């Protein structure tokens, strides 16, 4: 599976320099330096289109032997970038870019360019950009060529010391909100995730960073994506703030049919939480970057699907037509529920996808994989279009990514704020047939104004088995309403559950969805 510290599928650009204007048929401007080439979004789109008509070339490891031999600790000492060597250093412009060193898990460089006045010039590696620690100085030869870079990160004028976002590894990227805390990742594209064959990891092979104006509020970045199955041209417009907003436009050109195409993919981690204590031998009550998938459907329904650490790989599809939004959220912001003053899971950003334009029919797919280690990302979510991806056609999607504590769109009805599971029945009166109890807490909307005596009904349904003893009540001295019920379901097949609160006037809450799997039999 996807590892936060071991990202596969990275691609080389050793021969990229000759691909640019010549392949796209662009004329070279003789008034600019030889390395500089004209650049435009349209040129990049045509370059991606032409590249898709050529056979894919698998890259070779570009690390020299001295770099390939370095350990994890060596790489940390190696990768200390000097802020005074940042792109646009000096503070006159609102953004600065700093570069990740090639090495360790990052074998294949990406090409980086600065774009100004319609022309792109390459950004070259130099050892002077890094403050190498004593640990590695003796291992570095006197003469180091242009190694290229593994990726880059960007800081804004609001905080020159802490990242706003970064691109590193395959097509992965991350951003922060007001907390300045990294968490889950996004990707440019997902291909055949959780299929019976190995997943394909497309890579961003080159980036073009547009030099911002002194009064710019957004930084524009272009990227070229390549893989055995597809090429793509991307444009990112990134606006910092308490919520970092990325407006993304992509143009994809399949080389071959793609069975499971993932648009706007997100990758996160869930090891344990209030709804899943299967792995609980830890002083921390909960360990996760995200605690649920939120959906705002094309029909206007709000859905909350808590995520969990399953016994086996699970794929769930939520079909829709023109979705209004979806995302992996970290709703629980209470430090006491995590007790982690190093990872600060309570500060991890949520990520919300806001579709732009007509997305048509398809499904939000949620993939959950088992993990015993919090350094392994085991949760993936993306949009899978209903129309198959075929060679010879262009696929275009536009959307905004919102990184922050809360998504920009929220239900007007109550939200699910907690999901808990345990033994069913009543203490002292446990039934002979094993039951499973589900306890859901709702908060917000008009529920807060309802008296304890209000007639609120919990509507609960299960794909199989029997639902028993459904109760909905307001917790004493609280604006939280609680629903609890028991499930009687024998057998080993998963059970899909659905619940929402309503009164005579209609729905009072978003819809809670859950897939409960009976535990596997103990090993003999």
C-alpha positions in Angstrom: 0.0 0.0 0.0 0.9 3.7 -0.1 3.5 4.5 2.4 4.0 8.1 3.6 7.8 7.6 3.8 8.0 5.2 0.8 6.3 6.5 -2.3 6.7 4.4 -5.4 6.2 5.1 -9.0 8.5 8.1 -9.3 9.6 8.9 -12.8 12.9 10.2 -14.3 13.5 13.3 -16.5 17.1 12.7 -17.5 16.4 13.6 -21.1 13.6 16.1 -20.5 15.4 19.2 -21.9 14.9 18.3 -25.5 11.2 17.5 -25.1 10.0 21.1 -24.6 9.4 23.5 -27.6 10.7 21.0 -30.2 8.1 18.4 -29.5 5.2 20.9 -29.4 6.4 22.6 -32.6 6.9 25.9 -30.7 9.4 28.4 -32.2 12.4 29.4 -30.1 12.8 33.0 -29.1 16.4 33.9 -30.1 16.3 37.0 -27.9 16.3 35.0 -24.6 19.1 32.8 -23.2 19.5 29.4 -24.9 18.2 27.5 -21.9 15.0 29.6 -21.9 11.9 28.5 -23.9 8.5 30.0 -24.5 5.8 28.6 -22.2 2.1 28.6 -22.0 -0.7 26.5 -20.7 -1.7 25.6 -24.2 1.8 24.5 -25.0 1.8 22.1 -22.0 -1.5 20.7 -23.0 -0.3 19.9 -26.5 2.9 18.5 -25.1 0.9 16.1 -22.9 -1.2 15.1 -25.9 1.8 14.4 -28.1 3.6 12.5 -25.3 0.6 10.2 -25.0 1.1 9.1 -28.6 4.6 7.9 -27.8 5.6 4.7 -26.0 6.1 5.1 -22.3 9.8 5.0 -21.2 10.5 3.5 -17.8 13.2 5.5 -16.0 16.4 4.3 -14.4 17.6 5.2 -10.9 19.3 8.6 -11.3 21.1 8.7 -7.9 24.9 8.5 -8.1 26.4 5.7 -5.9 27.4 8.0 -3.0 23.8 9.3 -2.8 22.2 5.9 -3.1 24.2 4.5 -0.2 22.9 7.1 2.2 20.7 6.0 5.1 17.5 7.6 6.5 19.5 9.7 9.0 22.0 10.7 6.3 19.1 12.0 4.1 17.8 14.1 7.0 21.2 15.7 7.4 21.5 16.1 3.7 18.1 17.8 3.1 18.7 21.1 5.0 17.8 23.8 2.4 19.3 27.2 2.8 16.4 29.8 2.9 18.6 32.5 1.3 18.8 30.2 -1.8 15.0 30.0 -2.2 13.4 30.9 -5.5 12.3 34.5 -5.1 14.3 34.9 -1.9 14.4 38.4 -0.4 10.9 39.0 0.6 9.8 41.4 -2.1 7.5 38.8 -3.6 4.7 37.1 -1.6 6.0 33.5 -2.1 9.2 31.5 -2.0 10.0 28.0 -3.2 12.5 25.7 -1.7 13.7 22.3 -3.1 13.9 18.8 -1.8 17.2 16.9 -2.3 17.3 13.8 -4.4 18.0 10.6 -2.4 16.6 7.9 -0.1 13.2 6.9 -1.5 13.3 9.6 -4.2 15.3 8.1 -7.0 14.1 10.1 -10.0 14.4 13.9 -10.3 11.6 16.2 -11.5 12.5 19.1 -13.7 11.7 22.5 -12.3 11.3 25.8 -14.2 10.5 29.4 -13.4 8.1 31.1 -15.7 8.3 34.9 -16.3 6.9 37.0 -19.1 5.8 33.9 -21.0 9.3 32.2 -20.9 10.5 29.3 -18.9 14.0 28.9 -17.6 15.3 25.7 -15.8 16.1 25.8 -12.1 19.5 24.0 -11.6 20.6 22.1 -8.6 23.7 23.3 -6.7 25.2 21.9 -3.4 25.4 25.5 -2.3 21.6 25.4 -1.8 22.0 23.0 1.1 23.6 23.3 4.6 25.0 19.7 4.8 25.5 18.5 8.3 28.8 17.0 9.6 27.3 13.5 9.3 27.2 13.6 5.5 29.9 16.1 4.4 32.6 13.5 4.3 30.4 11.3 2.1 29.8 13.9 -0.6 32.4 14.2 -3.4 34.2 17.5 -4.2 32.5 17.7 -7.6 28.7 17.2 -7.7 26.8 17.6 -10.9 23.3 18.8 -11.5 21.4 16.1 -9.6 18.0 17.8 -10.1 15.4 17.8 -7.3 13.0 15.4 -5.7 10.3 18.1 -5.3 9.6 21.4 -3.8 7.8 23.3 -1.0 6.4 26.8 -0.9 6.2 29.4 1.9 4.2 32.5 1.9 4.8 36.0 3.3 2.6 35.1 6.2 5.2 32.6 7.5 8.6 32.3 5.8 9.6 29.5 8.2 6.7 27.0 7.9 5.5 25.4 4.7 2.2 26.3 3.0 2.3 23.3 0.6 4.7 20.8 -0.9 4.9 18.4 -3.9 7.1 15.3 -3.2 7.0 11.8 -4.6 5.0 10.5 -7.6 2.0 12.9 -8.0 1.6 13.4 -4.2 1.2 16.9 -2.6 0.1 18.3 0.7 -1.0 21.6 2.2 -1.8 23.1 5.5 -4.4 25.4 6.9 -4.3 27.8 9.9 -2.7 25.2 12.2 0.3 24.9 9.9 0.1 21.1 10.5 0.6 18.6 7.7 -1.7 15.6 7.5 -3.4 13.7 4.7 -2.1 14.0 1.1 -3.7 14.6 -2.3 -2.6 13.1 -5.6 -2.7 14.2 -9.2 -4.4 11.0 -10.3 -5.1 7.4 -9.0 -5.1 4.4 -11.4 -6.4 1.0 -10.5 -6.3 1.4 -6.7 -7.2 -1.7 -4.8 -7.5 -3.9 -7.8 -6.2 -7.5 -8.1 -3.2 -6.2 -10.0 -0.6 -3.7 -8.7 -1.6 -0.1 -8.5 -0.1 2.3 -11.0 1.4 5.5 -9.6 1.5 8.4 -12.2 4.2 10.9 -11.6 4.6 14.6 -12.1 7.7 14.8 -14.3 8.1 18.5 -14.5 6.8 21.7 -12.8 6.6 25.3 -14.1 6.3 27.9 -11.3 5.0 31.3 -12.4 6.9 34.2 -10.9 4.2 36.0 -8.8 3.6 39.8 -9.0 4.4 41.7 -5.8 0.7 42.0 -5.0 -0.3 38.4 -6.0 -2.7 36.5 -3.7 -2.2 33.2 -5.5 0.7 31.2 -6.8 0.2 29.5 -10.2 2.0 26.2 -10.9 1.8 24.0 -14.0 2.8 20.3 -14.1 3.3 17.5 -16.6 2.1 14.0 -15.5 3.3 10.8 -17.1 2.7 7.0 -16.5 2.4 3.8 -18.6 -1.4 4.5 -18.9 -1.8 8.2 -19.2 -0.2 11.7 -19.6 -1.7 14.9 -18.3 -1.3 18.7 -18.1 -2.2 20.3 -14.8 -2.6 23.9 -13.6 -2.7 24.7 -9.9 -3.6 28.2 -8.5 -2.9 28.2 -4.8 -4.2 30.8 -2.4 -3.0 30.8 1.2 -5.1 31.6 4.3 -6.7 29.9 7.3 -7.9 27.5 4.6 -5.5 27.0 1.7 -7.4 26.8 -1.5 -6.0 25.1 -4.7 -7.9 25.5 -7.9 -6.9 22.6 -10.1 -7.5 22.1 -13.8 -6.3 18.9 -15.5 -6.3 17.6 -19.1 -5.7 13.8 -19.3 -4.7 11.8 -22.4 -4.9 8.0 -21.9 -2.3 5.8 -23.6 -4.4 2.7 -22.9 -7.8 1.9 -21.4 -8.0 2.5 -17.6 -10.4 0.4 -15.6 -10.5 2.4 -12.4 -9.6 6.1 -12.8 -9.4 8.2 -9.7 -10.0 12.0 -10.0 -9.0 14.3 -7.2 -7.7 11.4 -5.1 -7.0 11.8 -1.3 -4.8 9.5 0.8 -5.1 9.4 4.6 -4.4 7.3 7.6 -6.8 5.7 10.2 -5.4 3.3 12.7 -7.9 3.5 15.6 -10.7 5.7 16.8 -13.8 5.7 19.0 -15.6 3.5 16.5 -12.7 1.1 16.0 -10.7 0.0 19.1 -9.5 -3.3 17.5 -5.9 -2.0 17.7 -5.9 -0.3 21.1 -2.6 -1.2 22.7 -1.5 2.4 22.8 -1.6 5.2 25.4 -3.4 7.4 22.8 -7.1 6.8 22.6 -7.3 7.7 18.8 -4.7 7.7 16.0 -5.9 9.0 12.7 -5.4 11.9 10.1 -9.1 11.7 9.1 -12.1 10.2 10.9 -14.7 10.2 8.1 -15.8 10.7 4.5 -18.3 13.5 3.9 -20.4 13.6 0.8 -22.7 16.4 -0.5 -24.6 14.7 -3.3 -26.0 16.1 -6.5 -29.5 15.8 -5.0 -28.4 17.9 -2.0 -28.2 15.0 0.6 -25.4 15.2 3.2 -23.8 11.9 4.1 -21.3 11.0 6.8 -19.4 7.7 6.5 -17.0 7.1 9.4 -13.8 5.4 8.3 -12.1 2.5 10.1 -9.1 0.1 10.0 -10.7 -3.1 8.5 -9.7 -6.7 8.8 -9.3 -6.9 5.0 -9.3 -4.5 2.0 -12.7 -2.9 1.5 -14.0 -0.8 -1.5 -17.2 1.1 -1.2 -18.8 3.1 -4.0 -21.3 6.0 -3.6 -22.9 6.6 -6.9 -23.9 10.1 -7.8 -24.6 12.5 -10.6 -22.8 15.9 -10.5 -21.6 15.8 -6.9 -21.5 19.0 -5.0 -18.5 18.0 -2.9 -16.8 15.3 -0.9 -13.8 15.0 1.3 -11.9 13.2 4.0 -12.4 15.2 7.2 -10.9 15.4 10.7 -14.0 16.4 12.6 -12.7 15.6 16.1 -10.6 18.5 17.2 -10.4 17.6 20.9 -6.8 17.0 22.1 -8.0 14.9 24.9 -9.2 12.3 22.4 -5.7 11.9 20.9 -3.2 12.8 23.7 -0.4 13.2 21.1 1.7 16.3 21.6 4.1 15.3 18.8 1.9 14.3 15.9 -0.9 16.6 16.9 -3.7 14.6 15.2 -6.2 17.1 16.5 -4.7 19.8 14.3 -4.5 17.7 11.1 -6.3 19.5 8.2 -9.4 18.2 6.5 -9.5 18.1 2.7 -12.6 19.0 0.7 -13.1 18.6 -3.0 -15.4 21.2 -4.7 -16.2 20.1 -8.2 -16.3 22.8 -10.9 -18.4 22.5 -14.0 -20.2 19.4 -15.1 -18.8 16.1 -13.7 -21.7 13.9 -14.8 -22.3 10.4 -13.6 -19.9 8.4 -11.5 -19.1 7.4 -7.9 -17.1 8.6 -5.0 -15.0 5.5 -4.1 -13.7 4.9 -0.6 -10.9 2.3 -0.1 -9.9 1.1 3.4 -7.0 -1.1 4.0 -5.8 -2.8 7.2 -2.7 -1.3 8.9 -0.9 -1.9 12.2 1.3 1.2 11.7 0.4 4.9 11.8 3.1 5.7 9.3 1.2 3.8 6.6 -1.5 5.6 4.7 -4.4 3.1 4.4 -7.4 5.3 3.3 -8.0 6.5 -0.2 -11.0 8.4 -1.7 -11.6 9.7 -5.2 -14.2 10.4 -7.9 -14.5 7.6 -10.5 -16.2 8.7 -13.6 -18.8 6.4 -15.1 -17.5 7.0 -18.7 -14.5 4.8 -19.3 -11.1 6.3 -19.9 -10.1 5.3 -23.5 -7.1 6.2 -25.7 -7.7 9.0 -28.2 -9.9 11.1 -26.1 -9.2 14.0 -23.7 -10.5 13.9 -20.2 -10.8 17.2 -18.4 -11.8 18.0 -14.8 -11.7 21.2 -12.7 -12.1 21.4 -9.0 -11.0 23.3 -5.9 -9.2 21.6 -3.0 -9.8 23.2 0.4 -7.2 22.4 3.2 -8.3 23.5 6.6 -10.1 22.7 9.8 -13.6 22.8 8.3 -14.8 22.5 4.7 -16.3 25.6 3.1 -19.7 23.8 2.7 -21.5 22.4 5.7 -24.9 20.8 6.3 -27.7 23.0 7.6 -28.9 20.0 9.5 -27.1 18.3 12.4 -23.8 16.5 11.8 -22.6 13.2 13.2 -19.9 14.0 15.7 -19.2 10.6 17.2 -19.7 6.9 16.4 -19.2 4.3 19.1 -19.6 0.5 19.0 -19.7 -2.1 21.8 -21.5 -5.2 23.1 -25.3 -5.1 22.6 -28.0 -5.6 25.2 -28.3 -4.2 28.7 -25.7 -4.6 31.4 -26.7 -7.6 33.5 -29.2 -8.7 30.9 -27.0 -9.8 28.0 -28.9 -11.8 25.4 -27.9 -15.3 24.4 -27.6 -14.2 20.8 -24.6 -11.8 20.4 -25.7 -8.3 19.6 -23.7 -5.2 18.5 -24.6 -1.8 19.9 -24.2 1.4 17.9 -24.2 4.8 19.6 -24.3 7.9 17.4 -24.0 11.5 18.6 -25.5 14.4 16.5 -25.0 18.1 17.0 -26.0 21.3 15.1 -28.8 22.4 12.9 -32.1 22.9 14.6 -31.5 20.1 17.1 -29.8 22.5 19.5 -33.1 24.5 19.8 -35.3 21.4 20.4 -36.4 20.7 24.0 -35.7 17.3 25.6 -39.4 16.4 25.1 -39.3 16.9 21.4 -40.5 14.0 19.3 -37.3 13.1 17.4 -37.2 9.8 15.6 -34.1 7.8 14.6 -34.7 6.1 11.2 -32.4 3.1 11.1 -32.0 0.5 8.3 -29.7 -2.5 7.8 -28.9 -4.5 4.6 -29.4 -7.7 6.6 -30.1 -8.8 10.1 -32.5 -7.2 12.7 -32.4 -3.7 14.2 -33.5 -3.6 17.9 -34.2 -1.1 20.6 -33.8 2.1 18.7 -33.7 5.2 20.9 -33.2 8.9 20.2 -32.7 11.3 23.1 -31.1 14.6 24.0 -28.2 14.3 26.4 -28.8 16.1 29.7 -27.4 19.6 29.9 -26.1 19.3 26.3 -27.1 20.3 22.8 -26.1 16.8 21.6 -28.7 14.2 20.6 -27.8 10.6 20.9 -29.2 7.6 18.9 -28.4 4.0 20.0 -29.6 0.7 18.7 -28.6 -3.0 18.6 -27.9 -5.1 15.6 -28.6 -8.8 15.5 -26.9 -10.2 12.4 -25.4 -13.7 12.3 -23.0 -14.9 9.6 -19.8 -13.5 8.2 -21.1 -11.1 5.5 -20.7 -7.3 6.0 -23.8 -5.3 7.1 -24.5 -1.9 5.6 -26.2 0.4 8.1 -28.0 3.7 7.6 -29.4 6.2 10.1 -30.7 9.8 10.3 -32.9 11.8 12.7 -36.2 13.4 11.8 -39.3 14.9 13.2 -42.7 15.7 11.7 -41.1 18.5 9.7 -38.5 16.3 7.9 -34.9 15.3 8.3 -33.0 16.9 11.2 -29.5 15.4 10.5 -27.2 14.3 7.8 -27.3 10.6 6.9 -24.9 8.3 8.7 -23.7 5.3 6.7 -21.6 2.5 8.1 -20.3 -0.9 7.0 -19.9 -3.3 9.9 -18.0 -6.5 9.3 -18.3 -9.4 11.8 -14.9 -10.2 13.3 -13.1 -13.1 11.6 -12.9 -16.4 13.5 -9.8 -16.7 15.8 -6.8 -18.4 14.3 -6.5 -22.0 15.4 
